[in-house]
Amino acid sequence: LSSQFYTGSLAKNGIHLLAGLQDNRSAIYSGVNQWRVTNLGDGTYNAFDPVQDSLIYCSSQYQNLYKSTDFGNQWEELIPPNQEAGFVSPFILCKSDPNRIYSGGNVLLMSANRGTSWDTTFFSNKNEKITAIADNPNRSKEVFIATVIEPSKITKLYYSQDAGKHLLLIDNSIPERMIRDIIIDPNEENRLYICLGSYGRPGIMVSTNYGLDWNFLDNNYLPDVPIHCLIIDPNDSNILYAGTDLGLFFSTDQGSNWKSYNTHPFDLVAVYDLLFNNLKKELVIFTHSHGAFTVDAIDKNTVKVSHQKKKTIQCQVINRKLYLLGVESIPTNLMILSSSGQNFFLNNSNNAFDVELLPPGIYYLISHDFGVLKFILI
């Protein structure tokens, strides 16, 4: 299914998938190389009940949430559309208590009975909207909430110990960039990550004291583009996977060094969500223009990412020729991607690459050897 996914979910059997599609409702995959469209609207967030695969949840635009008890044949509305919420509003099932649901719009809604009734927490600013929610997998009432205030773009991160009734602002020094994802390490509870949506600046921050303090990762070889999602290998917290505007990247040292996991030019698209299938030791990748597909999980014993300080590699344009500086050898060809998503292939001519026919704009140079470099044509 080659379409624009927002998010996806994996059933406990490791086979069934549930996913939200921009403009094309939601879809269910039953393991037979075919998707079945279900629900309505723009499919956004979704979830399988961790015990009953037939009990599923799907949301559409503006916090609209539905539940099905028969694997998507019939639906019951739990939350009506809320025009004050974000177009794509997150919801989650609590990992340690599937009866508990958190839904985020311009208010935080919490249900302790699978959506039969809801408690509401309001924000002091009516323009504040929730962008990400994450709960502690071991303590059902502990939850982290990320928000953004429109149109100022002020970002806030909250923590609650009582299922969202009271929100503590745990840090207001995070850069004013939208938080796309919050991740709690399943093996190191005090270690958290957030993913930020922005260009030209690092996109992943880490906390080692449960959100009290935050620092940027070194991000060696990770492109400075929006980071939409991050997952941690449940068997090894050193292994991270990041979904970016330029495809999938992985790290084997908790994010100090990164390597591209894009195996085909078509993989260089925005990765909006990632799932780890522990039964099959594979990743399920949901992209926003190249459908969904799987890749094998990284085996750290066979794949190494350098822990040495990265070399300074630069690209420079002189007289409409692109030159690579600091590389050991000049490749015979390059693939570059424009900021609008168009691919171009360049051939080596006398150790330079002709960019005469390219229009002005921002470009990203893609290489398995030295990662992603950005250059501008004027």
N, C-alpha and C positions, 0 to 999 in steps of 0.2 A: 504494500500500500504506500505509494509515493505521494505523501501529503505533508501538511504542516501540523506537527504534533505540538501540544503544549506539555502535557505530563502523561505518565503511564503508571500502571500498578501490576504487580505479579501475584498470582494466587499461590496458596501454600503448596499446591501440587507441582509447582515449578513449570507449568505448561500454559495455563490460561493467562491471558493478558487483557488489560482494560486500559483504554487510552482516550484522551480528548483531542479533538481535531478542530483547528480553526475553520469556521464556516461550514463544517461538515459533521456536526453532532459528535457523539462518542462511538467507540467501536470496541468489539470484543473479539479476541483471537482465541480459538479453541484448540490450536495445535494441528490444524489440517491445512496450513498455508492459505487460509482464507479468513478475512475479517467480516464480522457481522455488525452493521451500523445499528445503533440503538439510541434511545433518549432523544434530545432535541437541542436546537440552538448551536452555539459555538461550544463544543465540548472543551472543558477546561481541566479541573482537577477530578480525581476519581480514587476509589479504594475498594479492595476486597476485604470482607470480614476475615480475620485471621483463622477462624474456626470453620465457618460455613462458606464455601466457595460460591454458593448460589446467592448469598446475600452480598449485594454490591451497591456502591454509591457513585453517583455521577453528578457533577455540577456543570452549569453553563454560565453564560455571562451574568455579571452583576450579582454574584453570590447565590444564584438560584441552585438549590440542592435537591436531589431526588434519591430515593432508595428503592431497590428492587429485591424481592425475596425469591425470585424465580429466574435468576441469571439474565435479567434484562428484558424479559418479555413484557412485564407490566411494571409501572412505576408509580410511586407515591411521592408527592411533593412534600419536602420537609421545610424548606425555606423559600418563600416567594422571591421574585427578582427585587433587588434593592438598588435603585438608580443612583444612590449616593455612594455605593461601593465601587471598587475598581472593576474594570471590565473583566479582568482575569483575577478573581479573588480566591485565595487559598483556603482549603479545609484539610484537616487530617483526622484519622482515627487514632486514638491514643494507643500506643504500642502495648502497654501493660494492662489496659482495660478497654476492650473494643466497644463497650457500651458508651464510652465517652467520645464525643466529637467536638472539635474546635473548628469554627468557621470565622473567617476574617473579612470584613468589609470596612466601612467607616465606623463600625462597632465590632466588638468581639462577642461572638455567640458561643455558648458552651451547653452541650446536652449531656446528661449523665444516663440517658435511657434510649440511646440509638435514634435520637431525633424526635421523640414524642413531645418533649417540651424543651424550652431553651432559657438559659440565664443570659442576660445582656450586660456587658461592660462598655461604658461610654468613654470617649476621649474628650479632653477639655477643648481641643481644637476641632471644629466641625469639618475641616479640610484634611484631617489625618486619616490615612487609609492603610490597612494592613497589606504587606507585600509578602511576608513569609511567616510560617509557624513551625516550631519544632518542640516536641515533648521529650522529657527524660524517659528512656525506655524502662527504667527501673522504678520510677516514682510517678504515678499517673497524674498527680495534681501539679507537677512542676512543668512549666511551659515557658518558652521564649517566643516573643512576638516582635517582629520588625515592622516599622511603619515609615511612611513618607508623607510629608505635608506638602500639598499642592497649593500654589505654584512655586513655592520657595525652594522645594526639593530638600528641605531639612529632613534628615534621616534620624530615626530613634530606634533604640533596642530596649525592650522591656523583659523583665523576668517576674514570674508569679509562682508562689508556693501553694496557692489555694485555687487552682483550676481557673485562673484568670479573673477572680473577683477583685483582687488588688494587684495593680501593676507597678513594679519598681523600675524606674529608669536606671539601668545599670551602667550605661555609658552614653554620653552625649558628645564624645569626641571622634566618633567614627566619621570619616569624610562624608560630605553631603552627596552621596551616590546611592542609588536604590539598592537595597539588600535583596538579592534574588533568591538566596537560599541560606538556611541555618542548619548546621550539621553538628550533632553530638557524637563524639567518638564512642562506639559501642564497647570498646575495650579499655579506654582511658576516660572515665566520666568527666574529669575536670577539663578535658581538652575539647574545645569547640572551634568551628570554622564558620566564617560567613563569606558568601560570594557577592561581589559588587558588580553592578552594570555600568561600565564606563570605558571610554577609549583613551589610550595614551598614558594610562596609569595602572599600577598593579591592581589585581582584582580579587585577591584572596587574603583575608586576615585570619589570625589564629589567636586564641586565648588558651592559656594553660592553667587558669585559676577560675574556671567556670563562669567566664564572661566579665570578670571585674576589670581586666586589662586586655588590650588588644594591640597586636603588632602585625605588620605586613610580613608575609612569607618572603624568602629570598626570590622565589619565582624565576630562578635561572631557566631560561629557554621557554618560559611560558609567555605567550604573546600578551601585550597590553591591550586586550579587547574585552568586551563584557564576558564575565564568567557566570553562566546561568545555573550551574548545578555542580555538586561535588559529592562523591560517595567514597566511603572507606571500605577496604577489603575487610569483611568481618572476621577473617582468619589472621590478618596481619595489619595492624594499624599504621605500619610504615608505608603501605601501598595506598595511594590516593588516585582517583580518577576525576578529571575536571572536564565538564562540558562547556565549550567556549563558542564564540562566534566563528572560530576557525577550526571547528571540529573537536576531536577527543584527544586529551593529553593525559599522561600518567606520570606518577612519581613513585620511587621506591624508598624515599628517605623523608617521608612526612612533609613533602612539598618544598624542599630546598632546591632540588633539581628536577626538571621535567623533560619528557620526550614525547614527540608526536606519536599518536596511535592511529593515524590516518593512513589507510592502506590503498586508497584509490582517490583520484582527484575529486570524485563526487562526494567523498566523505568530508570535504572541506566546507561544511555548512554549519549553521548554528545548531549546537546540541543543547536542547532545552531540558532534557531529563535523562537520568541514568538509573538503572536497576541492577543489583547484583543477584544473580541466580546461583545460590550456593549449591543447589542440587546438581547443576550442570557445570559449575565453575565457569560461568560466562557472564558477560554484560549484555543487557538489553539497552539499546541506544535509541532515543526518540529525538528526531531532528525536526527542524522547522522548514523543511523543503525537500528532504530526501527520504521521507518515510521513516520506518523503524527497521533495525537489523540487530544482529548479535555478533559479538566478537569474543574470543577466548579471554578469560581472565589472565592477568600477567603472572607468570611464574618467576619469582625473584631469583631463583637459582639459575635461570637460563637467560634472563634479560637484566642487564645492568645499566643503571644511569650514573654517569660520572659524578663523583663527589668533589672533583677538583674545581677550582674557581674557573668559571667559563672564560674562554678566550674572547677578546674584543673583536667581533666581526661586524663590519659595517658595509653598507652599500652606498655608493655615491654616484650621482648623475652628473656627467660632464659632456656638454655638446650633444645632448640626447643619446648618450651612451651610458649604460648602467655598468658600474665596476664593483666587484666584490673585494673588500680589503680585509686581510687577516685570515683568509682561508688557506689551507695547505695546498689545495688544488682547485682549479676552476672547473665546475661541472660543464658538461657538454650542452645541457639545456636546463632551463628553469621554468617553473610554473609560478605565475603571480596571480593574485586575486585583487580585484578592485574593491573599494569600499561598498560598491553597489552589488557585489557578489558575482561579477563576471570573471571568468578564467581567461588567461592569456598564456601562451607558451612561447618562450624566447630561446633562440639558438645562440650558442657561443660563436663569436666571430672575432678572432684575434684577442681572446681573453676579455671580451666585453660583450654586452647584449644591447642590441638596437631597440630603443624605445620611441623612435621617431613617430610611429603611427599611433601611439597611445594618447588618448585625450588627457588633459590636466586632471589631477585628482590624487587621492591617497591610495597607495597600493601596498600589498603584503606579499613578500617573497617567501615561498614555501620550499623547504628543503629538509629531507630526513637527516642530513648531516649536521646542519647548524640551526635547525628550528625555523622560526618565523622572524623576518625583518621587515620593518616598515620604511617606505620612502615616499616622497611627494614629488609629483611632476607639476610644474608651473606653466 
